Amino acid sequence: MSSDFEGYEQDFSVLSAEITNRIGKVPKLLGDEKRQMVSNVEKQLEEARELLEQMELEVREIPPQSRGMYSSRMRSYKQEMEKLEADFVS
């Protein structure tokens, strides 16, 4: 069970780093390149949201005595997601 969650965590971490990198590049681009990068970031943000949903489903399946640690990690990932989305729109 937790191995699925940990796999999702790893995927989210990689995706988050890619999104952060691309968000940093957007202001330096112009025209079609900028539109393409914005489109790519939007797709990756959606993928990250879907990963978080999968992770939440996994947490619900974890026995209650072990769930606290995973719930805490989920809060952290949600905060990171909110920061990515805020950075993207600003």
TIRO-2110 file (N, C-alpha, C; in Angstrom, 1 decimal):
// TIRO-2110
0.8, -1.2, 0.0, N, 1, A
0.0, 0.0, 0.0, CA, 1, A
0.9, 1.3, 0.0, C, 1, A
1.7, 1.4, 1.0, N, 2, A
2.5, 2.6, 1.1, CA, 2, A
3.5, 2.7, 0.0, C, 2, A
3.9, 1.6, -0.6, N, 3, A
4.8, 1.7, -1.8, CA, 3, A
4.2, 2.4, -3.0, C, 3, A
2.9, 2.2, -3.2, N, 4, A
2.2, 3.0, -4.2, CA, 4, A
2.3, 4.5, -3.9, C, 4, A
2.0, 4.8, -2.6, N, 5, A
2.0, 6.2, -2.2, CA, 5, A
3.4, 6.8, -2.4, C, 5, A
4.4, 6.0, -2.0, N, 6, A
5.8, 6.5, -2.2, CA, 6, A
6.2, 6.7, -3.6, C, 6, A
5.7, 5.8, -4.5, N, 7, A
5.9, 6.0, -5.9, CA, 7, A
5.2, 7.3, -6.4, C, 7, A
4.0, 7.5, -6.0, N, 8, A
3.3, 8.8, -6.3, CA, 8, A
4.1, 10.0, -5.8, C, 8, A
4.7, 9.9, -4.6, N, 9, A
5.4, 11.0, -4.0, CA, 9, A
6.6, 11.3, -4.9, C, 9, A
7.3, 10.2, -5.3, N, 10, A
8.5, 10.4, -6.2, CA, 10, A
8.1, 11.1, -7.5, C, 10, A
7.0, 10.6, -8.1, N, 11, A
6.5, 11.2, -9.4, CA, 11, A
6.1, 12.7, -9.1, C, 11, A
5.5, 13.0, -8.0, N, 12, A
5.1, 14.4, -7.7, CA, 12, A
6.3, 15.3, -7.5, C, 12, A
7.3, 14.7, -6.9, N, 13, A
8.5, 15.5, -6.7, CA, 13, A
9.2, 15.9, -8.0, C, 13, A
9.3, 14.9, -8.9, N, 14, A
9.9, 15.1, -10.2, CA, 14, A
9.1, 16.2, -11.0, C, 14, A
7.8, 15.9, -11.0, N, 15, A
6.9, 16.8, -11.7, CA, 15, A
6.9, 18.3, -11.2, C, 15, A
6.9, 18.4, -9.8, N, 16, A
7.0, 19.7, -9.2, CA, 16, A
8.3, 20.4, -9.6, C, 16, A
9.4, 19.7, -9.6, N, 17, A
10.7, 20.3, -10.0, CA, 17, A
10.6, 20.8, -11.5, C, 17, A
10.0, 20.0, -12.4, N, 18, A
9.9, 20.3, -13.8, CA, 18, A
9.0, 21.6, -13.9, C, 18, A
7.9, 21.6, -13.2, N, 19, A
7.0, 22.7, -13.3, CA, 19, A
7.7, 24.0, -12.8, C, 19, A
8.4, 23.9, -11.7, N, 20, A
9.1, 25.1, -11.2, CA, 20, A
10.1, 25.6, -12.2, C, 20, A
10.8, 24.7, -12.8, N, 21, A
11.8, 25.1, -13.8, CA, 21, A
11.1, 25.8, -15.0, C, 21, A
10.0, 25.2, -15.5, N, 22, A
9.3, 25.8, -16.6, CA, 22, A
8.7, 27.1, -16.3, C, 22, A
8.1, 27.3, -15.1, N, 23, A
7.5, 28.5, -14.7, CA, 23, A
8.6, 29.6, -14.7, C, 23, A
9.8, 29.3, -14.3, N, 24, A
10.9, 30.2, -14.3, CA, 24, A
11.3, 30.7, -15.7, C, 24, A
11.1, 29.8, -16.6, N, 25, A
11.5, 30.2, -18.0, CA, 25, A
10.4, 31.0, -18.8, C, 25, A
9.2, 30.9, -18.4, N, 26, A
8.1, 31.6, -19.1, CA, 26, A
8.3, 33.1, -19.3, C, 26, A
8.7, 33.9, -18.3, N, 27, A
8.8, 35.3, -18.5, CA, 27, A
9.9, 35.7, -19.5, C, 27, A
10.9, 34.8, -19.8, N, 28, A
11.9, 35.1, -20.7, CA, 28, A
11.6, 34.7, -22.2, C, 28, A
10.4, 34.1, -22.3, N, 29, A
10.1, 33.7, -23.7, CA, 29, A
9.1, 34.6, -24.3, C, 29, A
9.0, 34.6, -25.6, N, 30, A
8.1, 35.4, -26.4, CA, 30, A
7.2, 34.6, -27.4, C, 30, A
6.1, 35.1, -27.8, N, 31, A
5.3, 34.5, -28.8, CA, 31, A
4.9, 33.1, -28.7, C, 31, A
5.1, 32.3, -29.8, N, 32, A
4.8, 30.9, -29.8, CA, 32, A
5.5, 30.1, -28.7, C, 32, A
6.8, 30.4, -28.5, N, 33, A
7.5, 29.7, -27.5, CA, 33, A
6.9, 29.8, -26.1, C, 33, A
6.5, 31.1, -25.8, N, 34, A
5.8, 31.3, -24.5, CA, 34, A
4.5, 30.6, -24.4, C, 34, A
3.7, 30.7, -25.5, N, 35, A
2.4, 30.0, -25.5, CA, 35, A
2.6, 28.5, -25.3, C, 35, A
3.6, 27.9, -26.0, N, 36, A
3.9, 26.5, -25.8, CA, 36, A
4.3, 26.1, -24.4, C, 36, A
5.1, 26.9, -23.8, N, 37, A
5.6, 26.7, -22.5, CA, 37, A
4.4, 26.8, -21.5, C, 37, A
3.6, 27.8, -21.6, N, 38, A
2.4, 28.0, -20.8, CA, 38, A
1.5, 26.8, -20.9, C, 38, A
1.3, 26.3, -22.1, N, 39, A
0.5, 25.1, -22.3, CA, 39, A
1.1, 23.9, -21.6, C, 39, A
2.4, 23.7, -21.8, N, 40, A
3.0, 22.6, -21.1, CA, 40, A
2.9, 22.7, -19.6, C, 40, A
3.1, 23.9, -19.0, N, 41, A
2.9, 24.0, -17.6, CA, 41, A
1.5, 23.7, -17.1, C, 41, A
0.5, 24.2, -17.9, N, 42, A
-0.9, 23.9, -17.6, CA, 42, A
-1.1, 22.4, -17.6, C, 42, A
-0.6, 21.7, -18.5, N, 43, A
-0.8, 20.2, -18.6, CA, 43, A
-0.1, 19.5, -17.4, C, 43, A
1.1, 20.0, -17.1, N, 44, A
1.8, 19.4, -15.9, CA, 44, A
1.1, 19.7, -14.6, C, 44, A
0.6, 20.9, -14.5, N, 45, A
-0.2, 21.2, -13.2, CA, 45, A
-1.4, 20.3, -13.1, C, 45, A
-2.1, 20.0, -14.2, N, 46, A
-3.2, 19.1, -14.2, CA, 46, A
-2.8, 17.7, -13.8, C, 46, A
-1.6, 17.3, -14.4, N, 47, A
-1.1, 16.0, -14.0, CA, 47, A
-0.7, 15.9, -12.5, C, 47, A
-0.2, 17.0, -12.0, N, 48, A
0.2, 17.0, -10.6, CA, 48, A
-1.1, 16.9, -9.7, C, 48, A
-2.2, 17.7, -10.1, N, 49, A
-3.4, 17.6, -9.4, CA, 49, A
-4.0, 16.2, -9.4, C, 49, A
-3.9, 15.5, -10.5, N, 50, A
-4.3, 14.1, -10.6, CA, 50, A
-3.5, 13.2, -9.7, C, 50, A
-2.2, 13.4, -9.7, N, 51, A
-1.3, 12.6, -8.8, CA, 51, A
-1.7, 12.8, -7.3, C, 51, A
-2.0, 14.1, -6.9, N, 52, A
-2.5, 14.3, -5.6, CA, 52, A
-3.8, 13.6, -5.3, C, 52, A
-4.7, 13.5, -6.2, N, 53, A
-5.9, 12.8, -6.0, CA, 53, A
-5.6, 11.3, -5.8, C, 53, A
-4.7, 10.8, -6.6, N, 54, A
-4.4, 9.3, -6.4, CA, 54, A
-3.8, 9.1, -5.0, C, 54, A
-2.9, 10.1, -4.6, N, 55, A
-2.3, 9.9, -3.3, CA, 55, A
-3.3, 10.0, -2.2, C, 55, A
-4.3, 10.9, -2.3, N, 56, A
-5.4, 10.9, -1.3, CA, 56, A
-6.1, 9.6, -1.2, C, 56, A
-6.4, 9.0, -2.4, N, 57, A
-7.1, 7.7, -2.4, CA, 57, A
-6.3, 6.7, -1.7, C, 57, A
-5.0, 6.7, -1.9, N, 58, A
-4.1, 5.8, -1.2, CA, 58, A
-4.1, 6.0, 0.3, C, 58, A
-4.1, 7.2, 0.7, N, 59, A
-4.1, 7.5, 2.2, CA, 59, A
-5.4, 7.0, 2.8, C, 59, A
-6.5, 7.1, 2.1, N, 60, A
-7.8, 6.6, 2.7, CA, 60, A
-7.8, 5.1, 2.9, C, 60, A
-6.9, 4.4, 2.1, N, 61, A
-6.9, 2.9, 2.2, CA, 61, A
-5.9, 2.5, 3.3, C, 61, A
-5.1, 3.4, 3.8, N, 62, A
-4.1, 3.0, 4.8, CA, 62, A
-4.8, 2.8, 6.2, C, 62, A
-4.4, 1.8, 6.9, N, 63, A
-5.0, 1.6, 8.2, CA, 63, A
-4.9, 2.9, 9.1, C, 63, A
-6.0, 3.1, 9.9, N, 64, A
-6.0, 4.4, 10.7, CA, 64, A
-4.8, 4.6, 11.6, C, 64, A
-4.2, 3.6, 12.1, N, 65, A
-3.1, 3.8, 13.0, CA, 65, A
-1.8, 4.3, 12.3, C, 65, A
-1.8, 4.1, 10.9, N, 66, A
-0.6, 4.6, 10.2, CA, 66, A
-1.0, 5.8, 9.3, C, 66, A
-2.2, 6.2, 9.3, N, 67, A
-2.6, 7.2, 8.4, CA, 67, A
-2.1, 8.6, 8.7, C, 67, A
-1.8, 8.9, 10.0, N, 68, A
-1.4, 10.3, 10.4, CA, 68, A
-0.2, 10.8, 9.7, C, 68, A
0.8, 10.0, 9.6, N, 69, A
2.0, 10.4, 8.9, CA, 69, A
1.8, 10.7, 7.4, C, 69, A
1.0, 9.9, 6.8, N, 70, A
0.7, 10.1, 5.4, CA, 70, A
-0.2, 11.4, 5.2, C, 70, A
-1.1, 11.6, 6.1, N, 71, A
-2.0, 12.8, 6.0, CA, 71, A
-1.2, 14.0, 6.1, C, 71, A
-0.2, 14.0, 7.0, N, 72, A
0.7, 15.2, 7.2, CA, 72, A
1.5, 15.4, 5.9, C, 72, A
2.0, 14.4, 5.3, N, 73, A
2.7, 14.5, 4.1, CA, 73, A
1.8, 15.1, 3.0, C, 73, A
0.5, 14.6, 3.0, N, 74, A
-0.4, 15.1, 1.9, CA, 74, A
-0.6, 16.6, 2.1, C, 74, A
-0.7, 17.1, 3.3, N, 75, A
-0.9, 18.5, 3.6, CA, 75, A
0.3, 19.3, 3.0, C, 75, A
1.4, 18.8, 3.2, N, 76, A
2.6, 19.4, 2.6, CA, 76, A
2.6, 19.5, 1.1, C, 76, A
2.2, 18.4, 0.5, N, 77, A
2.1, 18.3, -1.0, CA, 77, A
1.0, 19.3, -1.5, C, 77, A
-0.1, 19.4, -0.8, N, 78, A
-1.1, 20.3, -1.2, CA, 78, A
-0.6, 21.8, -1.1, C, 78, A
0.1, 22.1, -0.1, N, 79, A
0.7, 23.4, 0.0, CA, 79, A
1.7, 23.7, -1.1, C, 79, A
2.4, 22.7, -1.5, N, 80, A
3.4, 22.9, -2.6, CA, 80, A
2.6, 23.1, -3.9, C, 80, A
1.5, 22.4, -4.1, N, 81, A
0.7, 22.5, -5.3, CA, 81, A
0.1, 23.9, -5.3, C, 81, A
-0.4, 24.4, -4.2, N, 82, A
-0.9, 25.8, -4.2, CA, 82, A
0.1, 26.8, -4.5, C, 82, A
1.4, 26.6, -4.0, N, 83, A
2.5, 27.5, -4.3, CA, 83, A
2.8, 27.5, -5.8, C, 83, A
2.8, 26.3, -6.4, N, 84, A
3.1, 26.2, -7.9, CA, 84, A
2.0, 26.9, -8.7, C, 84, A
0.8, 26.7, -8.3, N, 85, A
-0.3, 27.4, -9.0, CA, 85, A
-0.2, 28.9, -8.9, C, 85, A
0.1, 29.4, -7.7, N, 86, A
0.2, 30.8, -7.4, CA, 86, A
1.4, 31.4, -8.2, C, 86, A
2.5, 30.7, -8.2, N, 87, A
3.7, 31.1, -9.0, CA, 87, A
3.4, 31.2, -10.5, C, 87, A
2.6, 30.3, -10.9, N, 88, A
2.3, 30.2, -12.4, CA, 88, A
1.4, 31.4, -12.8, C, 88, A
0.4, 31.8, -12.0, N, 89, A
-0.5, 32.9, -12.4, CA, 89, A
0.1, 34.3, -12.1, C, 89, A
1.2, 34.3, -11.3, N, 90, A
1.7, 35.7, -11.0, CA, 90, A
2.8, 36.1, -12.0, C, 90, A
END
